[in-house]
Amino acid sequence: MARSRIYLALAALAFVAVTGIHAQTQSGTKSASIQIVAVVPTMLKLSLDFCAGAVAQVKAFLSSKTPETVKSAASSGFEIKENSVMELGDARIFSNTTGSYSVDVYSANGGSLRNESNSAGSDIPYSLSFGGISAKNRDGAFSFQTRGKSQMDGSTMKVALAIASVPSAALVGRYSDQLMFSLSAN
């Protein structure tokens, strides 16, 4: 039974081959060429290890420098100090394009940490760095330009806030801002 199936399969293959040869030898047949083109779309992907999604909540505190105040406020995030850098975490970019692309970061507070009591004049401005490149606030956004393909598992870049100075009007207390990250091809 198994042999008969093998013979039947071989006979079918021989029939297909003979009819194919016969079709090629007939006059008037035309050959056709087929070209297959694969288009790989541009892929850009951004992931952040310090938040779920593309929106990060930044929390910080300004203390009165007493040990009790610092200890109780520490649960509120980073301590705000002059000339300090607060690392938020890592961003990973996957890119399969050789062209340029932008990472834009939009600040809900226009590039400042805002006192949660919403006291007027107590905002603390900051700059943002992405992959070691610093950018100043422009109309509530920070923009970073880069180009090229990433490694297969993406390129990792550190994201950090830098506070140059603390305004004298800044009040002791908790501060926050919300950052939205966007990645786009140029």
N, C-alpha and C positions, 0 to 999 in steps of 0.2 A: 504494500500500500504506500509506504513512504517512498519507494523507488518510483512508483508510477507518478507521484506528485512531482518528484524531481525531473522525470522525463517530460512531464507536461509543462513545467516551468521552463525547461531548456528549449522545448519546441516553441513556446510562445516568444521567447527572446530571439530565437532564430528567425521566426516569422517577422518580427518587428525590424530586425536588421536587414532582411532581404527586401522588405517593402521600402525601407529607407534608401537602400542602394538603388532600387528600381526608380524611385522618385527622383533621385539625383541624376540619373542617366537619361531621363526623358528630355527631349528637346523643348525649349521654351520655358524651362523652370528658371526662376530667378533666385539669387541668393540674397539674403538680408543680413545685415549686421545689427546687433543689438548692443547699445551702450548703456551701462548701468551707472548712474551717478548717485552717490550718497552725499547728502548735505547734512553736516553736523551743525546743529544750531549753537550759537554762542551761549555758553553757560557761565553764569556768574552766581555765586552763592556765598552768603555771609552768615556765619553763626557766631554767637557770643556765649562765652562760658559763664558770664556774670548775670545773665537774665534768660528767661524763657521767651524766645521770640526776638523782636527787633526793638523793644522798648525797655529801657533800663531806668530803674528808680535809684537815684543817688541820694544817700543820707549822710549827714555830717552833723557835727556839733561844735559850738564855740563855748569853751568853759571859762570859768573865772579863775582858773589855775589852782584852785584848792583841790587837794587829793580826793575829797569826798565828791566834789562836783564832777571831776574827770571820771571817777569810777562809776558814778550813776549814769553819766551821759554816754559812756563807752558803748552801751547797747544801741545807741542811736547812729552808729556808723563811724565814719572817720573823724578824727579831731582836726579842726580847722586851725592852722598855724600859718604865719607868714613864711614865704619861701618854701612851702611844702608841696610834695607831690603825693597824690592819692591814687594808687593803682586800682583800677576797677576790675581788670582781668584781661583775658585774651580774646581777640577776635580772630576767626579763621576764615580766610577767603579762598574759595575754589574758583579758578578761572581757566578756561580753555582757549582764550583769545590772546592774540599777540598785541592787540590794540590797547588803548588806554581806557580807564574806567575811573569813576569817582565814588568815594565813600563820603556821604553827607550825613552830618549828625545835627539834628534839630533839637534845640533846647526849649522847653516849655517856659522857662523864666528868662529867655533872651541871653543865655550865657552867664547866669549868676546863680549862686546858691541863695535861696530865699528863706528867711526866718519863717518858721511855721506859724508864728503869731501874726504874720503879714504886716509887721511894723514898717512904716515908711522909712526909706533911707537905710535899711539894715541889710540890703543885698550885698553879697560878696562875689565880685566877678572872678572868673577863672579862665584859663586857656585849656585846650584839650590837646592831648598828643595821641597819635595813632601810629604804631610801628616806629616810635622814636621821632616822628616828625610832629612839630608843634604847630597849632593853628590858633589864631585869635578869633574871637567872636565877630561875625559879620551878619548883622541883622538877625541875631538869634540862631545862627547856624555856623557850623564848622565844616570846612570842606577839605578833603584830602584827595590828591590825584596820584594814581599809580598805573602801571601797565604791565602787560606780559602774562604768560602762563604761570600758573602755580604748580607746586609739586602735586603729585597724584592725590595726596590726602589733604591738600590745601596748604596755604602759607599762614603761619601764626604771627600775629602782631599784638603787642601790648597796647592797652588803652589806659590812659591816665589823665587825671585832672591836676592842674598846677595852679596854686594860689600864690601870686606874687606878694600881695599885701592885703591886710584886713583893714577895711575902713574904720575910722574911729567911731562912726555912728553904729557899727555892727553891735547887736545886742547878744548877750549870753543866751544860749538856747539851741534848739534843734533847727537844722537847715536841710533843705532838699531841693532837688530838681529832677525833671524827667527828661530823658534823652531818647530820641527816636533815630535809629540807624537805617540808612538807605544805601544800596549799592546799585549803580547803573553804568552801562557802557556809554562812552562819549561818542 
